[in-house]
Amino acid sequence: MLLLNSALGITREGASDVTLDNWISIASALLAGSLVAIGWFVNGLFQRRKDVAQRRLDFRLNALESFLPVWFAIQKSGGAPFTQPGFLQQLEHARSKF
């Protein structure tokens, strides 16, 4: 641009030309801002995945805690859990938590 203006004889009074140092400053500011914005969105994505995994873990633990009494009753009975009183209530409670 500078060469074209000087070849045509156009001069700008008081206007400064954009030098390489200015372009480097502009590019580095844009790059830094872009990296911050991308990092912000990526961090939000990872936080959401972590929250979903935490909720799944909570539901799994709740289901496991409700099923453990049923499992212990099955182990204690030796393969015939339906003969024990209260087993069906435990089983219904465990199935409602799943």
PLY file of the C-alpha trace (Angstrom):
ply
format ascii 1.0
element vertex 98
property float x
property float y
property float z
element edge 97
property int vertex1
property int vertex2
end_header
0.00 0.00 0.00
2.81 2.37 0.89
4.53 1.67 -2.41
1.29 2.19 -4.34
0.60 5.47 -2.58
4.12 6.74 -3.15
4.00 5.68 -6.80
0.75 7.58 -7.32
2.06 10.53 -5.40
-0.64 10.32 -2.72
0.53 11.51 0.65
-1.40 11.49 3.90
-0.64 14.21 6.33
-0.54 13.06 9.97
-1.60 9.50 9.20
0.67 6.71 10.31
1.24 3.63 8.28
0.55 0.24 9.79
3.91 -1.37 10.28
4.86 -4.97 10.82
5.14 -4.38 14.55
1.56 -3.14 14.64
0.33 -6.19 12.71
2.20 -8.49 15.09
0.60 -6.75 18.07
-2.88 -7.00 16.55
-2.40 -10.66 15.62
-1.07 -11.58 19.06
-3.99 -9.84 20.78
-6.49 -11.66 18.54
-4.73 -14.97 19.10
-4.68 -14.50 22.87
-8.36 -13.58 22.91
-9.22 -16.55 20.74
-7.31 -18.91 23.01
-9.09 -17.55 26.07
-12.50 -17.96 24.42
-11.74 -21.49 23.20
-10.42 -22.44 26.63
-13.55 -21.10 28.24
-15.83 -23.19 26.03
-13.69 -26.33 26.38
-13.63 -25.94 30.15
-17.42 -25.61 30.17
-17.72 -28.77 28.09
-15.47 -30.73 30.45
-17.30 -29.42 33.51
-20.62 -30.54 32.03
-19.25 -34.01 31.33
-17.92 -34.18 34.89
-21.30 -33.16 36.30
-23.11 -35.78 34.24
-20.64 -38.47 35.34
-21.10 -37.41 38.98
-24.89 -37.65 38.68
-24.59 -41.11 37.11
-22.33 -42.20 39.95
-24.86 -40.95 42.51
-27.66 -42.91 40.84
-25.51 -46.04 40.61
-24.56 -45.85 44.27
-28.20 -45.37 45.24
-29.19 -48.42 43.18
-26.38 -50.49 44.65
-27.27 -49.50 48.22
-30.88 -50.54 47.65
-29.88 -53.86 46.06
-27.34 -54.96 48.70
-29.95 -56.19 51.24
-31.56 -58.28 48.49
-28.19 -59.71 47.51
-27.34 -60.58 51.10
-30.72 -62.27 51.52
-30.09 -64.34 48.38
-26.65 -65.35 49.65
-27.95 -66.20 53.11
-30.86 -68.32 51.86
-28.66 -70.58 49.76
-30.59 -70.19 46.53
-34.18 -70.06 47.81
-34.74 -66.42 48.76
-38.50 -66.47 48.20
-38.94 -68.64 51.29
-37.75 -65.82 53.56
-40.37 -63.41 54.87
-39.98 -59.84 53.67
-37.86 -60.76 50.65
-40.46 -59.58 48.14
-40.72 -56.20 49.88
-36.93 -55.84 49.74
-36.96 -56.82 46.08
-39.73 -54.32 45.26
-37.85 -51.57 47.08
-34.62 -52.40 45.24
-36.37 -52.46 41.86
-38.00 -49.07 42.52
-34.52 -47.57 43.03
-33.27 -48.88 39.68
0 1
1 2
2 3
3 4
4 5
5 6
6 7
7 8
8 9
9 10
10 11
11 12
12 13
13 14
14 15
15 16
16 17
17 18
18 19
19 20
20 21
21 22
22 23
23 24
24 25
25 26
26 27
27 28
28 29
29 30
30 31
31 32
32 33
33 34
34 35
35 36
36 37
37 38
38 39
39 40
40 41
41 42
42 43
43 44
44 45
45 46
46 47
47 48
48 49
49 50
50 51
51 52
52 53
53 54
54 55
55 56
56 57
57 58
58 59
59 60
60 61
61 62
62 63
63 64
64 65
65 66
66 67
67 68
68 69
69 70
70 71
71 72
72 73
73 74
74 75
75 76
76 77
77 78
78 79
79 80
80 81
81 82
82 83
83 84
84 85
85 86
86 87
87 88
88 89
89 90
90 91
91 92
92 93
93 94
94 95
95 96
96 97
